[in-house]
Amino acid sequence: MAELGEEPHAIPRVVAVLSTILERLAERNDAVRRPLALHHCASAFHGLTKPAISVRSYLERIFRYANCSPSCYVVAYIYIDRFLWRHPAVFLDSFNVHRFLITSVLTAVKFMDDM
């Protein structure tokens, strides 16, 4: 469902807002955690390299091909936020933000849009 004043297939504003928030958080954590990288324990979400696709492009691609509602992105952000609050040793950075996104969006779609 498109927001008021938008085309039916236009990317919802929530995608841009979420991508901006997560990109800034990842960049901040990259700058803070870079000196500590040697001591960082890898998790299942931590990649060895940064993906070539930006967070915004990734979210737009998910929106185009997954056919999920804009509310799923809000719920996905809540899932990420809750996970990070409950696991303070895990931090969101450029190496794992894409993996957190696809996992949280998929979970949100299952909760919000599946019949």
N, CA, C and O atoms as a GROMACS GRO file, in nm:
protein
  460
    1MET      N    1   0.084  -0.117   0.000
    1MET     CA    2   0.000   0.000   0.000
    1MET      C    3   0.089   0.124   0.000
    1MET      O    4   0.179   0.134   0.084
    2ALA      N    5   0.068   0.215  -0.088
    2ALA     CA    6   0.148   0.336  -0.098
    2ALA      C    7   0.098   0.441  -0.001
    2ALA      O    8  -0.020   0.445   0.035
    3GLU      N    9   0.191   0.527   0.041
    3GLU     CA   10   0.154   0.637   0.127
    3GLU      C   11   0.080   0.741   0.044
    3GLU      O   12   0.086   0.738  -0.079
    4LEU      N   13   0.009   0.831   0.111
    4LEU     CA   14  -0.065   0.936   0.041
    4LEU      C   15   0.028   1.017  -0.047
    4LEU      O   16   0.137   1.055  -0.005
    5GLY      N   17  -0.015   1.042  -0.169
    5GLY     CA   18   0.062   1.124  -0.260
    5GLY      C   19   0.173   1.051  -0.332
    5GLY      O   20   0.252   1.114  -0.403
    6GLU      N   21   0.184   0.919  -0.315
    6GLU     CA   22   0.289   0.844  -0.380
    6GLU      C   23   0.229   0.748  -0.482
    6GLU      O   24   0.114   0.708  -0.472
    7GLU      N   25   0.310   0.713  -0.581
    7GLU     CA   26   0.269   0.615  -0.680
    7GLU      C   27   0.261   0.479  -0.612
    7GLU      O   28   0.328   0.456  -0.510
    8PRO      N   29   0.180   0.386  -0.667
    8PRO     CA   30   0.167   0.255  -0.603
    8PRO      C   31   0.298   0.177  -0.595
    8PRO      O   32   0.318   0.100  -0.502
    9HIS      N   33   0.389   0.196  -0.694
    9HIS     CA   34   0.514   0.121  -0.695
    9HIS      C   35   0.633   0.205  -0.651
    9HIS      O   36   0.747   0.161  -0.661
   10ALA      N   37   0.608   0.325  -0.602
   10ALA     CA   38   0.716   0.411  -0.554
   10ALA      C   39   0.771   0.355  -0.423
   10ALA      O   40   0.700   0.291  -0.346
   11ILE      N   41   0.897   0.382  -0.401
   11ILE     CA   42   0.960   0.336  -0.278
   11ILE      C   43   0.906   0.421  -0.162
   11ILE      O   44   0.911   0.544  -0.169
   12PRO      N   45   0.853   0.358  -0.058
   12PRO     CA   46   0.797   0.434   0.055
   12PRO      C   47   0.905   0.514   0.128
   12PRO      O   48   1.022   0.475   0.132
   13ARG      N   49   0.865   0.623   0.186
   13ARG     CA   50   0.957   0.710   0.259
   13ARG      C   51   1.022   0.637   0.376
   13ARG      O   52   1.135   0.668   0.412
   14VAL      N   53   0.952   0.541   0.436
   14VAL     CA   54   1.007   0.468   0.550
   14VAL      C   55   1.136   0.394   0.511
   14VAL      O   56   1.223   0.375   0.596
   15VAL      N   57   1.149   0.353   0.385
   15VAL     CA   58   1.271   0.286   0.340
   15VAL      C   59   1.389   0.382   0.345
   15VAL      O   60   1.497   0.346   0.391
   16ALA      N   61   1.368   0.505   0.299
   16ALA     CA   62   1.476   0.605   0.303
   16ALA      C   63   1.513   0.641   0.446
   16ALA      O   64   1.631   0.654   0.478
   17VAL      N   65   1.414   0.656   0.531
   17VAL     CA   66   1.439   0.691   0.671
   17VAL      C   67   1.517   0.580   0.741
   17VAL      O   68   1.616   0.606   0.808
   18LEU      N   69   1.472   0.457   0.724
   18LEU     CA   70   1.538   0.344   0.788
   18LEU      C   71   1.680   0.328   0.737
   18LEU      O   72   1.772   0.302   0.815
   19SER      N   73   1.700   0.344   0.607
   19SER     CA   74   1.835   0.330   0.552
   19SER      C   75   1.928   0.438   0.606
   19SER      O   76   2.045   0.411   0.635
   20THR      N   77   1.878   0.560   0.620
   20THR     CA   78   1.960   0.668   0.674
   20THR      C   79   2.002   0.639   0.819
   20THR      O   80   2.118   0.657   0.855
   21ILE      N   81   1.907   0.594   0.899
   21ILE     CA   82   1.936   0.563   1.039
   21ILE      C   83   2.041   0.452   1.048
   21ILE      O   84   2.139   0.465   1.123
   22LEU      N   85   2.021   0.345   0.974
   22LEU     CA   86   2.112   0.231   0.984
   22LEU      C   87   2.248   0.260   0.923
   22LEU      O   88   2.349   0.212   0.975
   23GLU      N   89   2.254   0.337   0.815
   23GLU     CA   90   2.383   0.374   0.756
   23GLU      C   91   2.464   0.458   0.854
   23GLU      O   92   2.584   0.437   0.870
   24ARG      N   93   2.399   0.554   0.918
   24ARG     CA   94   2.470   0.639   1.015
   24ARG      C   95   2.520   0.559   1.134
   24ARG      O   96   2.632   0.578   1.180
   25LEU      N   97   2.436   0.468   1.183
   25LEU     CA   98   2.476   0.384   1.295
   25LEU      C   99   2.594   0.294   1.256
   25LEU      O  100   2.689   0.281   1.333
   26ALA      N  101   2.588   0.234   1.140
   26ALA     CA  102   2.696   0.148   1.093
   26ALA      C  103   2.826   0.226   1.076
   26ALA      O  104   2.933   0.180   1.116
   27GLU      N  105   2.818   0.345   1.017
   27GLU     CA  106   2.937   0.428   0.998
   27GLU      C  107   2.997   0.469   1.133
   27GLU      O  108   3.119   0.467   1.151
   28ARG      N  109   2.910   0.507   1.227
   28ARG     CA  110   2.959   0.545   1.360
   28ARG      C  111   3.028   0.427   1.428
   28ARG      O  112   3.135   0.443   1.486
   29ASN      N  113   2.967   0.310   1.420
   29ASN     CA  114   3.027   0.193   1.482
   29ASN      C  115   3.154   0.149   1.410
   29ASN      O  116   3.246   0.099   1.474
   30ASP      N  117   3.160   0.167   1.279
   30ASP     CA  118   3.284   0.138   1.205
   30ASP      C  119   3.398   0.223   1.259
   30ASP      O  120   3.508   0.174   1.282
   31ALA      N  121   3.371   0.352   1.278
   31ALA     CA  122   3.475   0.444   1.325
   31ALA      C  123   3.518   0.414   1.468
   31ALA      O  124   3.636   0.423   1.501
   32VAL      N  125   3.422   0.377   1.552
   32VAL     CA  126   3.452   0.350   1.692
   32VAL      C  127   3.518   0.213   1.709
   32VAL      O  128   3.612   0.199   1.786
   33ARG      N  129   3.469   0.116   1.638
   33ARG     CA  130   3.514  -0.022   1.656
   33ARG      C  131   3.634  -0.062   1.573
   33ARG      O  132   3.694  -0.167   1.598
   34ARG      N  133   3.673   0.018   1.474
   34ARG     CA  134   3.784  -0.020   1.387
   34ARG      C  135   3.910  -0.053   1.465
   34ARG      O  136   3.973  -0.155   1.435
   35PRO      N  137   3.952   0.027   1.566
   35PRO     CA  138   4.071  -0.009   1.643
   35PRO      C  139   4.055  -0.138   1.722
   35PRO      O  140   4.153  -0.203   1.756
   36LEU      N  141   3.931  -0.174   1.753
   36LEU     CA  142   3.906  -0.295   1.833
   36LEU      C  143   3.883  -0.418   1.747
   36LEU      O  144   3.855  -0.526   1.800
   37ALA      N  145   3.895  -0.405   1.616
   37ALA     CA  146   3.859  -0.513   1.523
   37ALA      C  147   3.938  -0.641   1.549
   37ALA      O  148   3.886  -0.750   1.529
   38LEU      N  149   4.062  -0.630   1.593
   38LEU     CA  150   4.142  -0.750   1.618
   38LEU      C  151   4.088  -0.832   1.735
   38LEU      O  152   4.106  -0.954   1.740
   39HIS      N  153   4.020  -0.766   1.827
   39HIS     CA  154   3.969  -0.834   1.946
   39HIS      C  155   3.823  -0.873   1.932
   39HIS      O  156   3.765  -0.932   2.024
   40HIS      N  157   3.762  -0.840   1.820
   40HIS     CA  158   3.619  -0.866   1.800
   40HIS      C  159   3.594  -1.013   1.768
   40HIS      O  160   3.661  -1.071   1.682
   41CYS      N  161   3.499  -1.072   1.836
   41CYS     CA  162   3.459  -1.209   1.808
   41CYS      C  163   3.356  -1.207   1.695
   41CYS      O  164   3.259  -1.132   1.700
   42ALA      N  165   3.378  -1.288   1.595
   42ALA     CA  166   3.285  -1.294   1.482
   42ALA      C  167   3.157  -1.364   1.525
   42ALA      O  168   3.160  -1.457   1.605
   43SER      N  169   3.047  -1.317   1.471
   43SER     CA  170   2.919  -1.380   1.496
   43SER      C  171   2.866  -1.434   1.363
   43SER      O  172   2.928  -1.414   1.258
   44ALA      N  173   2.753  -1.501   1.369
   44ALA     CA  174   2.693  -1.553   1.247
   44ALA      C  175   2.653  -1.440   1.153
   44ALA      O  176   2.641  -1.462   1.032
   45PHE      N  177   2.633  -1.320   1.205
   45PHE     CA  178   2.591  -1.207   1.124
   45PHE      C  179   2.709  -1.129   1.066
   45PHE      O  180   2.690  -1.049   0.975
   46HIS      N  181   2.827  -1.149   1.118
   46HIS     CA  182   2.941  -1.068   1.077
   46HIS      C  183   3.004  -1.123   0.949
   46HIS      O  184   3.050  -1.237   0.946
   47GLY      N  185   3.007  -1.040   0.845
   47GLY     CA  186   3.069  -1.079   0.718
   47GLY      C  187   3.217  -1.049   0.718
   47GLY      O  188   3.266  -0.971   0.801
   48LEU      N  189   3.290  -1.111   0.626
   48LEU     CA  190   3.433  -1.087   0.615
   48LEU      C  191   3.464  -0.960   0.537
   48LEU      O  192   3.569  -0.899   0.557
   49THR      N  193   3.373  -0.921   0.447
   49THR     CA  194   3.391  -0.799   0.369
   49THR      C  195   3.260  -0.719   0.371
   49THR      O  196   3.153  -0.772   0.398
   50LYS      N  197   3.274  -0.591   0.341
   50LYS     CA  198   3.156  -0.506   0.333
   50LYS      C  199   3.087  -0.532   0.199
   50LYS      O  200   3.154  -0.540   0.096
   51PRO      N  201   2.955  -0.547   0.199
   51PRO     CA  202   2.884  -0.565   0.072
   51PRO      C  203   2.899  -0.441  -0.017
   51PRO      O  204   2.910  -0.329   0.033
   52ALA      N  205   2.899  -0.462  -0.147
   52ALA     CA  206   2.916  -0.352  -0.242
   52ALA      C  207   2.791  -0.266  -0.253
   52ALA      O  208   2.799  -0.150  -0.293
   53ILE      N  209   2.676  -0.320  -0.218
   53ILE     CA  210   2.548  -0.248  -0.231
   53ILE      C  211   2.524  -0.163  -0.105
   53ILE      O  212   2.551  -0.208   0.007
   54SER      N  213   2.475  -0.043  -0.124
   54SER     CA  214   2.445   0.044  -0.010
   54SER      C  215   2.323  -0.009   0.065
   54SER      O  216   2.244  -0.087   0.012
   55VAL      N  217   2.308   0.036   0.188
   55VAL     CA  218   2.193  -0.004   0.269
   55VAL      C  219   2.064   0.041   0.201
   55VAL      O  220   1.967  -0.034   0.196
   56ARG      N  221   2.063   0.162   0.149
   56ARG     CA  222   1.942   0.214   0.084
   56ARG      C  223   1.907   0.131  -0.040
   56ARG      O  224   1.791   0.094  -0.057
   57SER      N  225   2.004   0.104  -0.124
   57SER     CA  226   1.978   0.023  -0.243
   57SER      C  227   1.931  -0.117  -0.205
   57SER      O  228   1.844  -0.174  -0.271
   58TYR      N  229   1.988  -0.170  -0.100
   58TYR     CA  230   1.950  -0.303  -0.053
   58TYR      C  231   1.804  -0.305  -0.007
   58TYR      O  232   1.728  -0.395  -0.042
   59LEU      N  233   1.766  -0.204   0.072
   59LEU     CA  234   1.627  -0.196   0.119
   59LEU      C  235   1.530  -0.173   0.003
   59LEU      O  236   1.421  -0.229   0.001
   60GLU      N  237   1.570  -0.090  -0.092
   60GLU     CA  238   1.484  -0.066  -0.208
   60GLU      C  239   1.467  -0.194  -0.290
   60GLU      O  240   1.359  -0.222  -0.340
   61ARG      N  241   1.574  -0.269  -0.302
   61ARG     CA  242   1.567  -0.397  -0.375
   61ARG      C  243   1.474  -0.495  -0.302
   61ARG      O  244   1.394  -0.563  -0.366
   62ILE      N  245   1.485  -0.502  -0.172
   62ILE     CA  246   1.396  -0.589  -0.094
   62ILE      C  247   1.251  -0.545  -0.116
   62ILE      O  248   1.163  -0.629  -0.135
   63PHE      N  249   1.227  -0.414  -0.114
   63PHE     CA  250   1.091  -0.365  -0.134
   63PHE      C  251   1.038  -0.404  -0.272
   63PHE      O  252   0.924  -0.448  -0.284
   64ARG      N  253   1.120  -0.388  -0.376
   64ARG     CA  254   1.075  -0.418  -0.513
   64ARG      C  255   1.042  -0.565  -0.533
   64ARG      O  256   0.944  -0.599  -0.600
   65TYR      N  257   1.124  -0.653  -0.476
   65TYR     CA  258   1.110  -0.796  -0.507
   65TYR      C  259   1.038  -0.877  -0.400
   65TYR      O  260   0.991  -0.987  -0.429
   66ALA      N  261   1.028  -0.827  -0.279
   66ALA     CA  262   0.965  -0.905  -0.172
   66ALA      C  263   0.817  -0.873  -0.154
   66ALA      O  264   0.745  -0.947  -0.087
   67ASN      N  265   0.771  -0.763  -0.213
   67ASN     CA  266   0.630  -0.724  -0.202
   67ASN      C  267   0.581  -0.717  -0.058
   67ASN      O  268   0.470  -0.762  -0.028
   68CYS      N  269   0.662  -0.662   0.029
   68CYS     CA  270   0.618  -0.648   0.168
   68CYS      C  271   0.567  -0.506   0.191
   68CYS      O  272   0.605  -0.412   0.122
   69SER      N  273   0.482  -0.493   0.288
   69SER     CA  274   0.421  -0.364   0.317
   69SER      C  275   0.522  -0.272   0.386
   69SER      O  276   0.616  -0.320   0.449
   70PRO      N  277   0.502  -0.141   0.376
   70PRO     CA  278   0.592  -0.047   0.444
   70PRO      C  279   0.598  -0.068   0.595
   70PRO      O  280   0.700  -0.040   0.658
   71SER      N  281   0.490  -0.115   0.653
   71SER     CA  282   0.491  -0.138   0.798
   71SER      C  283   0.592  -0.245   0.839
   71SER      O  284   0.640  -0.246   0.953
   72CYS      N  285   0.625  -0.333   0.748
   72CYS     CA  286   0.726  -0.436   0.778
   72CYS      C  287   0.862  -0.374   0.810
   72CYS      O  288   0.937  -0.428   0.891
   73TYR      N  289   0.893  -0.262   0.747
   73TYR     CA  290   1.021  -0.196   0.771
   73TYR      C  291   1.026  -0.135   0.911
   73TYR      O  292   1.132  -0.134   0.974
   74VAL      N  293   0.915  -0.085   0.957
   74VAL     CA  294   0.909  -0.032   1.093
   74VAL      C  295   0.927  -0.146   1.193
   74VAL      O  296   1.005  -0.134   1.288
   75VAL      N  297   0.857  -0.255   1.171
   75VAL     CA  298   0.868  -0.370   1.260
   75VAL      C  299   1.010  -0.429   1.253
   75VAL      O  300   1.064  -0.470   1.355
   76ALA      N  301   1.068  -0.432   1.136
   76ALA     CA  302   1.205  -0.483   1.121
   76ALA      C  303   1.303  -0.399   1.202
   76ALA      O  304   1.393  -0.453   1.266
   77TYR      N  305   1.286  -0.267   1.199
   77TYR     CA  306   1.372  -0.179   1.278
   77TYR      C  307   1.354  -0.207   1.428
   77TYR      O  308   1.452  -0.209   1.503
   78ILE      N  309   1.232  -0.228   1.470
   78ILE     CA  310   1.206  -0.260   1.611
   78ILE      C  311   1.276  -0.390   1.649
   78ILE      O  312   1.334  -0.400   1.757
   79TYR      N  313   1.271  -0.491   1.562
   79TYR     CA  314   1.339  -0.617   1.589
   79TYR      C  315   1.490  -0.597   1.603
   79TYR      O  316   1.551  -0.651   1.695
   80ILE      N  317   1.549  -0.519   1.513
   80ILE     CA  318   1.693  -0.494   1.520
   80ILE      C  319   1.726  -0.421   1.650
   80ILE      O  320   1.820  -0.457   1.720
   81ASP      N  321   1.649  -0.319   1.681
   81ASP     CA  322   1.674  -0.240   1.802
   81ASP      C  323   1.664  -0.326   1.927
   81ASP      O  324   1.750  -0.318   2.014
   82ARG      N  325   1.563  -0.408   1.936
   82ARG     CA  326   1.545  -0.496   2.052
   82ARG      C  327   1.659  -0.597   2.062
   82ARG      O  328   1.710  -0.624   2.171
   83PHE      N  329   1.699  -0.653   1.948
   83PHE     CA  330   1.808  -0.750   1.950
   83PHE      C  331   1.937  -0.685   2.001
   83PHE      O  332   2.006  -0.742   2.085
   84LEU      N  333   1.967  -0.566   1.950
   84LEU     CA  334   2.090  -0.499   1.991
   84LEU      C  335   2.088  -0.458   2.137
   84LEU      O  336   2.191  -0.459   2.204
   85TRP      N  337   1.970  -0.420   2.190
   85TRP     CA  338   1.958  -0.387   2.331
   85TRP      C  339   1.978  -0.510   2.419
   85TRP      O  340   2.037  -0.501   2.526
   86ARG      N  341   1.929  -0.624   2.373
   86ARG     CA  342   1.940  -0.747   2.453
   86ARG      C  343   2.077  -0.814   2.440
   86ARG      O  344   2.112  -0.899   2.522
   87HIS      N  345   2.152  -0.776   2.339
   87HIS     CA  346   2.286  -0.834   2.316
   87HIS      C  347   2.386  -0.720   2.298
   87HIS      O  348   2.428  -0.691   2.186
   88PRO      N  349   2.425  -0.656   2.408
   88PRO     CA  350   2.512  -0.538   2.398
   88PRO      C  351   2.651  -0.568   2.343
   88PRO      O  352   2.719  -0.475   2.299
   89ALA      N  353   2.694  -0.692   2.343
   89ALA     CA  354   2.825  -0.726   2.287
   89ALA      C  355   2.823  -0.723   2.134
   89ALA      O  356   2.927  -0.715   2.070
   90VAL      N  357   2.703  -0.731   2.076
   90VAL     CA  358   2.689  -0.727   1.930
   90VAL      C  359   2.662  -0.584   1.889
   90VAL      O  360   2.581  -0.514   1.951
   91PHE      N  361   2.730  -0.539   1.786
   91PHE     CA  362   2.708  -0.403   1.737
   91PHE      C  363   2.683  -0.409   1.587
   91PHE      O  364   2.733  -0.497   1.516
   92LEU      N  365   2.607  -0.314   1.540
   92LEU     CA  366   2.572  -0.305   1.399
   92LEU      C  367   2.680  -0.226   1.328
   92LEU      O  368   2.712  -0.114   1.368
   93ASP      N  369   2.738  -0.283   1.222
   93ASP     CA  370   2.839  -0.213   1.144
   93ASP      C  371   2.823  -0.246   0.997
   93ASP      O  372   2.729  -0.315   0.959
   94SER      N  373   2.914  -0.199   0.917
   94SER     CA  374   2.905  -0.220   0.772
   94SER      C  375   2.921  -0.366   0.732
   94SER      O  376   2.883  -0.405   0.621
   95PHE      N  377   2.977  -0.448   0.820
   95PHE     CA  378   2.998  -0.588   0.790
   95PHE      C  379   2.876  -0.677   0.819
   95PHE      O  380   2.870  -0.791   0.773
   96ASN      N  381   2.780  -0.624   0.895
   96ASN     CA  382   2.666  -0.708   0.931
   96ASN      C  383   2.529  -0.643   0.910
   96ASN      O  384   2.427  -0.710   0.927
   97VAL      N  385   2.523  -0.516   0.875
   97VAL     CA  386   2.395  -0.445   0.866
   97VAL      C  387   2.303  -0.510   0.762
   97VAL      O  388   2.183  -0.518   0.785
   98HIS      N  389   2.356  -0.554   0.650
   98HIS     CA  390   2.274  -0.617   0.546
   98HIS      C  391   2.213  -0.748   0.595
   98HIS      O  392   2.098  -0.780   0.565
   99ARG      N  393   2.292  -0.824   0.669
   99ARG     CA  394   2.242  -0.952   0.722
   99ARG      C  395   2.135  -0.931   0.828
   99ARG      O  396   2.036  -1.004   0.832
  100PHE      N  397   2.154  -0.831   0.913
  100PHE     CA  398   2.050  -0.797   1.011
  100PHE      C  399   1.923  -0.753   0.940
  100PHE      O  400   1.813  -0.790   0.981
  101LEU      N  401   1.938  -0.674   0.834
  101LEU     CA  402   1.821  -0.624   0.762
  101LEU      C  403   1.740  -0.737   0.699
  101LEU      O  404   1.619  -0.743   0.718
  102ILE      N  405   1.805  -0.825   0.626
  102ILE     CA  406   1.729  -0.930   0.556
  102ILE      C  407   1.662  -1.022   0.658
  102ILE      O  408   1.550  -1.069   0.635
  103THR      N  409   1.729  -1.049   0.769
  103THR     CA  410   1.670  -1.135   0.871
  103THR      C  411   1.551  -1.068   0.938
  103THR      O  412   1.447  -1.131   0.957
  104SER      N  413   1.566  -0.941   0.973
  104SER     CA  414   1.456  -0.872   1.042
  104SER      C  415   1.339  -0.844   0.949
  104SER      O  416   1.224  -0.852   0.990
  105VAL      N  417   1.367  -0.809   0.823
  105VAL     CA  418   1.257  -0.786   0.728
  105VAL      C  419   1.182  -0.916   0.702
  105VAL      O  420   1.059  -0.917   0.700
  106LEU      N  421   1.253  -1.025   0.683
  106LEU     CA  422   1.188  -1.154   0.660
  106LEU      C  423   1.100  -1.192   0.779
  106LEU      O  424   0.988  -1.239   0.761
  107THR      N  425   1.151  -1.172   0.900
  107THR     CA  426   1.073  -1.202   1.020
  107THR      C  427   0.950  -1.112   1.029
  107THR      O  428   0.842  -1.157   1.064
  108ALA      N  429   0.968  -0.984   0.997
  108ALA     CA  430   0.856  -0.890   1.001
  108ALA      C  431   0.750  -0.926   0.896
  108ALA      O  432   0.630  -0.916   0.923
  109VAL      N  433   0.794  -0.968   0.778
  109VAL     CA  434   0.698  -1.008   0.674
  109VAL      C  435   0.619  -1.129   0.720
  109VAL      O  436   0.498  -1.136   0.700
  110LYS      N  437   0.686  -1.223   0.782
  110LYS     CA  438   0.617  -1.342   0.833
  110LYS      C  439   0.514  -1.305   0.938
  110LYS      O  440   0.406  -1.363   0.943
  111PHE      N  441   0.546  -1.209   1.022
  111PHE     CA  442   0.456  -1.167   1.128
  111PHE      C  443   0.344  -1.078   1.076
  111PHE      O  444   0.228  -1.093   1.116
  112MET      N  445   0.377  -0.984   0.987
  112MET     CA  446   0.281  -0.882   0.944
  112MET      C  447   0.200  -0.919   0.821
  112MET      O  448   0.079  -0.895   0.817
  113ASP      N  449   0.264  -0.978   0.721
  113ASP     CA  450   0.198  -0.993   0.590
  113ASP      C  451   0.154  -1.133   0.554
  113ASP      O  452   0.068  -1.150   0.467
  114ASP      N  453   0.210  -1.234   0.618
  114ASP     CA  454   0.170  -1.371   0.584
  114ASP      C  455   0.027  -1.400   0.632
  114ASP      O  456  -0.014  -1.357   0.740
  115MET      N  457  -0.045  -1.472   0.552
  115MET     CA  458  -0.182  -1.510   0.589
  115MET      C  459  -0.181  -1.647   0.653
  115MET      O  460  -0.286  -1.698   0.692
   0.00000   0.00000   0.00000
